[in-house]
Amino acid sequence: MGEKTEKLLSILKLQPVVPVLIVDDVKSGVLLARALVAGGLKAIEITMRTPAALDTVRAVAQEVEGAEVGTGTILNAQHWDAAVAAGSKFVVSPGATQELLAAASKSPVPLLPGAATASEVMALREEGYQVLKFFPAEQAGGVAYLKALSSPLAGTFFCPTGGISLKNANDYLSLPNVICVGGSWVAPKELVAAGDWAGITKLASEAAALKA
């Protein structure tokens, strides 16, 4: 697990914010990824919430220089295999099941599993995981909750996702147990629909400048 943890950390430490994207078509997904990378956000999570997701992961992995593309909303072993086959550098899940953990254990690709309670964190620690997604961050207790976990669960680090924006990102990033945050605000639907890639690059630059 140590080697995969280091691999995951090397990706998550590239920037303070990991964009969490829902893409409707491959072409705009590639252009979106290029705009984000240009703004300094190289690690990108494309969620499995649309039919275009896997094809977009594959295209970004092959066509966008500098991108470290991952696949999110992975719920089972079938999802895992598809995401890895598409070229994912990392995989993200909202929670964790034994089926998913078993699939991850057989692969060199690192998993960022989700947890929302101390018991879930402890269970994943027993499986060897040191870096977790805290989801849904705001709804599960936010900054105060994560701060409370930092002492009794020292040595576990988080990428909080869910309800995070430019306004509260630094509150999370200031915590000792937070490596980065995940957010969708860097790729607003209206800018994507308008093809305003320069506007997205600007938002990415603002996010990349946050305190990591």
Salt bridges, closest charged atoms under 4 A:
ASP55 OD1 - ARG58 NH1 2.99
GLU68 OE1 - LYS89 NZ 3.38
